[in-house]
Amino acid sequence: MPKAYWITIYHTISNADKLAAYAALAGPAIEACGGQYLARGVASIAYEASGTDRTVICAFKSIDAAIKAHDSQGYKKALDALGNAAIRDVRIVEGLE
């Protein structure tokens, strides 16, 4: 079964305190569902039509595990804490292996 990768790109962050509250709740919720953080931070370099927005990448054992994490009550609480403090893209992508 191929792994899955949850990729989040933050285009804008308008409230750092809300982002910190989100992160304090999101990390444990994601890890409780088997998520493992692979990268988290501002891009070192960006090519083509992109900026150096904050990016987070998590690995999961499967698409179903990543979706379960996203739909969990713990992650819902994290999203509630974040509110409208960030504009971001969240994608779950199936790995090749």
C-alpha positions in Angstrom: 0.0 0.0 0.0 1.5 3.4 -1.0 2.2 6.0 1.7 0.4 9.3 1.7 1.8 12.8 2.1 -0.1 15.7 3.7 1.2 18.9 2.3 0.2 22.3 3.7 1.4 25.6 2.2 0.7 28.8 4.2 0.2 31.7 1.8 -0.5 34.3 4.6 -0.5 34.1 8.4 -2.4 37.0 10.0 -2.3 35.9 13.6 0.8 34.1 15.0 -0.8 33.4 18.3 -3.7 31.5 16.7 -1.2 29.6 14.5 0.7 28.6 17.6 -2.5 27.4 19.3 -3.3 25.4 16.1 0.1 23.9 16.0 -0.1 22.8 19.7 -3.3 20.9 18.9 -2.6 19.8 15.4 0.7 18.0 16.0 -0.6 15.6 18.6 -3.8 15.0 16.6 -1.8 14.2 13.4 0.7 12.0 15.3 -2.0 10.1 17.1 -3.2 8.9 13.6 0.3 7.8 12.6 1.4 11.0 10.9 5.1 11.8 10.9 6.4 15.3 10.2 9.1 15.2 7.5 9.5 19.0 6.9 8.2 22.2 8.5 9.4 25.7 7.7 9.9 28.4 5.2 11.3 27.2 1.8 15.0 27.6 1.5 14.6 28.4 -2.2 11.7 28.5 -4.6 11.7 28.0 -8.4 9.2 29.1 -11.0 6.0 30.8 -10.0 6.1 30.3 -6.2 7.2 32.2 -3.1 9.0 30.9 -0.1 5.8 30.3 1.9 5.8 28.2 5.1 5.4 24.6 4.1 4.6 21.5 6.2 4.9 17.9 5.0 3.7 14.9 6.9 3.9 11.2 5.9 1.2 8.6 6.6 1.0 4.9 6.0 -1.9 5.4 3.6 -4.4 7.9 2.2 -7.1 6.5 4.6 -4.8 7.2 7.6 -4.2 10.8 6.4 -7.9 11.4 5.8 -8.7 9.9 9.2 -6.3 12.4 10.8 -7.8 15.3 9.0 -11.3 14.3 9.9 -10.5 13.5 13.6 -12.0 15.4 16.5 -8.5 16.4 17.6 -7.7 18.0 14.3 -11.1 19.7 14.2 -10.2 21.4 17.5 -6.9 22.5 16.0 -8.8 24.0 13.0 -11.2 25.8 15.4 -8.1 27.3 17.2 -6.7 28.5 13.8 -9.9 30.1 12.7 -9.3 32.5 9.9 -5.7 33.3 10.9 -4.1 31.8 7.8 -4.7 31.3 4.1 -3.3 28.0 3.1 -3.6 25.0 0.7 -3.9 21.6 2.2 -3.3 18.6 0.0 -3.1 14.8 0.6 -1.2 13.1 -2.1 -0.6 9.3 -2.6 3.0 8.3 -2.7 4.6 6.2 -5.5 5.5 3.4 -3.2 
